[in-house]
Amino acid sequence: MCEAVAGALASGRHLLVEAPTGTGKSIAYAVPAVLHSQSSADARVVITTATKALQEQLCEEDLPFIRKALTEHGIDFSFALLKGRANYACAAKLDELGAPEGADTMFETRTATELKRGDALTKLRTWAAGSNTGDRAELDEDVGDDLWGQVSTRSIDCPGAVACPAGDRCFTEMARARAQEADIVVVNTALYGAHLAAFRTVLPEHDVVIVDEAHLSEDVFADQFGFDISAGRLRNLVGLAAPFAKAEHVEKLRDLGSQLDVMWSKLSRGDDTRIVACTGEPGRLLEQVRVAVTALGKDIKDASPEKGTPASSRRMRADKAAQTLAHEVGMALDPAVYETHVAWCEVFNGTGRLMVMPVDVGELLAERLHPHATVVATSATLTVGGEFDVTAHRLGFTGDWDGVRVASPFDFKEQGLLYVPKQLPDPRDKTYPVAMATELHELIVAAGGRTLALFTSWNAMRLASDWCAAHEEYKVLRQGEAPRRTLVDALRDNADTGGVAVFATMGFWTGVDIPGVGLSLVAIDKIPFPRPNEPLHAARRERALRDHQDAFNTVDVPRAALLLAQGTGRLIRHREDRGVVAVFDKRLATAGYRRAILDSLPPFKRTVNGEEVRRFLAEITST
């Protein structure tokens, strides 16, 4: 893999690398990345990854290790971790909250709850005053998103350092300055997507980007290329603009926000939540919003608070928020947008919102990314049926590119079993949940606990976990009842204590690393096909049909294969690991499309014999 990456960086040819767990892929791409960064004065590499855990591993372990090793050979390099704006405290907002008018606005009634919040904000201001980075991750205590939102800002309402009175103290700009001087810049995929959405104006110039955990990048990029319109955004604008705007304009926008919330929430309840928001009642209401935002924006521009004051900073943030919202409402009202984007309504955190995303990010990546940097995309799961073509298309690899599959260091046929119980009902049958839970319980008992049970829905997880917990033969832990770290640690502790089964949903299908005997059984309720009415995937199916393709095999099967490979990848993390992956979906043993999915999974020995599985688990637990 290291040689393949080095060759790609030397030739400028894009590269897809499937590197299974245990191959050391971060070292394999980081070493040639470092050497490339030293090849010329203009060379710089951006490494992007979807999870904070891998970013921390790169910056705290892998890159320092490489730097120490290469220093002995006379090679030195620098690296920096850069996060999205919302991860850093905003100096301007801290100034506003420290001013009397900021306190009055925040705590008008001074209830006990507000006093407590005021104390928390005072602690945050004190922390920020002594911090060199303003990075939320430095805080000793967890700060809720709502509270952190009071001292941070986002790109949609940040006027930029040049226009901000606190620009010379901006933590985000300080982090960007450090990144500007670094040879290697580590970011998350969402920030890189924001960089591309802003026509490559967010990150320092670079000639190479390495996309780790690339199997997750398509949907992350789609989110960054899209936008949402909600009552919350209108309320945020109203809150910012209130000191500068006419009362009737403030009240009008506040009222329209309430109407939007009702309409989006109502439209989110149907079987198909997709809409063309420029027509009908949504279009009429959005046009009113555009007019109201324009009027509010004029009030903001006409205001003239003293320069360099917290009020001046607030006016500029209100101006940026109004411009951004007006632009995105205008996009939602443009019929041409719906030729390439899909819009739908949903309820998020109790509030209705309109979501708008591009159906195919590959076209955007082919335009905004691939001509400007050499791209190396890597993950443990990139091929479908042994081929890269599906992933390459979705990530915009249309020109010259190569694909490399790295062999696994594990002997899967000896270390594990893939079990598909053909005797179970079809997952769509009403008798399936109880039959599946019964089989799962028996396997957990055979494994002595030591189980990670993964589900495609919260409801399925609750039903199965309740059934298994009722037997009281092992401890059942559920996602949502304890922090993720606590659940992962409980599985690691299984190596000594056993008797614990963790039940979780899609968030645990990736990023869970439990080497050793703490995990002997990974159980998966069904093949993770996208829901038929999931808006983005429904739109992708329709596009496939328009292109005269088989929508199911073009959209559903590849996505399910990659997700299932990620789920099964939780089991074998070390050469000494042994265990069973049980997929309680008979279609994996009977359906015509099973070959494409099976060929994407680790090459475990396969069985449909439950007794063989129980004997294998008993053998593991006895050693």
Secondary structure, 3 states (H helix, E strand, C coil): CHHHHHHHHHHCCEEEEECCCCCCHHHHHHHHHHHHHCCCCCCCEEEEECCHHHHHHHHHHHHHHHHHHHHCCCCCCCEEECCCHHHEECHHHHHHHHCHHHHHHHCCCCCHHHHHHHHHHHHHHHHHHHCCCCEHHHCCCCCCHHHHHCCECCCCCCCCCCCCCCHHHCHHHHHHHHHHHCCEEEEEHHHHHHHHHCCCCCCCCCCEEEECCHHHHHHHHHHHHCEEEEHHHHHHHHHHHCCCCCHHHHHHHHHHHHHHHHHHHHHCCCCCCECCCCCHHHHHHHHHHHHHHHHHHHHHHHCCCCCCCHHHHHHHHHHHHHHHHHHHHHHHCCHHHHHCEEEEEEEECCEEEEEEEECCHHHHHHHHCCCCCEEEEEECCCCECCECHHHHHHCCCCCCEEEEECCCCCCHHHHEEEECCCCCCCCCCCCHHHHHHHHHHHHHHHHCCCEEEECCCHHHHHHHHHHHHCCCCCEEEECCCCCHHHHHHHHHHCCCCCCEEEEECHHHCCCCCCCCCCCCEEEECCCCCCCCCCHHHHHHHHHHHHCCCCHHHHHHHHHHHHHHHHHHCCCCCCCCCCEEEEECCCHHHHCCCHHHHHCCCCCCEEECCHHHHHHHHHHHHHC
